[in-house]
Amino acid sequence: MSYQDHYQQSIEQPEVFWRKQAELIKWCEFPETILSQDENGFFRWFSVENEVSVPPTIDDPVILDEIRDVMRQRGIGLYAVS
């Protein structure tokens, strides 16, 4: 399938396209619904019955604060004492 074919399918058949993409990912629980709309008209992708928790990432401000604090405690980087 060419890029243009993928693009066309993503526009014309978004639920089919994104289901195929979701099948390439290892899920704890595969989504029950690929695409839906809530009562306010907002689109919801990859809905599951149970709430999914996502581990924090390096760009999470809380994680960055924790990293900075540990670096300060250990004297690493800008906090190093020479």
N, C-alpha and C positions, 0 to 999 in steps of 0.2 A: 504494500500500500504506500503510495507516495505521500509526501507532505500535503499536497493539495487535497488528496483523498481524505486524509485524516482531518484536515481543517474542515472540509465540506461536511463530513459526518458529524463533527463536533457542533456545527451550526444547525444542521438539519435533523440530527438525531442525537441530541446531547446525552440523553439517558443511556442509550446504547453505547455511545463512545466512552463515556465515563465509567460505565460498568466494566468495559474491557480494560480500561486503565486500572481500575480498582482491583481487578483480578491479578494484576502484576505485583501487587503489594501484599506482604504478609500481615494479616490482620489478626488481632486477638479474637475479634468477632466480626465476621463480614457484615457490612451494612445491609439492613433489611430493605431500605429504600435508598435508591441512588439519588433521585431528585424529587423534591416536593416543594410545595409552597405553604407557608404558615398562614394564620388568620389575618396577618397584616400584609400579605402579598409578597413577603420576602422569600427568596429561594433558599432551600436548605439542601445541602449536599451530604450524602453518605450518612443518613440517619440510622441510628441503632437504638434499640429499646433501652439499654443501659447507658448511662453517661460514660463517656470515654475520658479517662484521665491521660494527659500527655505529659511526659517527663519534661522538666524545665530544660531550656536550652541555654547555650552560652550567652546569647544576647538578651536574656531575661534580666531586667534591672536588679531583681533580688539576688540572682546568682552572681551578677557582676559585683554587687556590694559584698557578698560573701567572699568572693575571690580576692577583692581588694583588701578586706579585713585580714584574711589569712596571709597575704603577701606582706602586709604591714607588720603582723605579728612575727613573721619569719625573717623580716628584713630583706625581702626580695625586690628587685627592680628599683623603682624610684625610692623605695623605703629602705634600701640597703645602706648600712653604715660602713664607711670606709675608714 
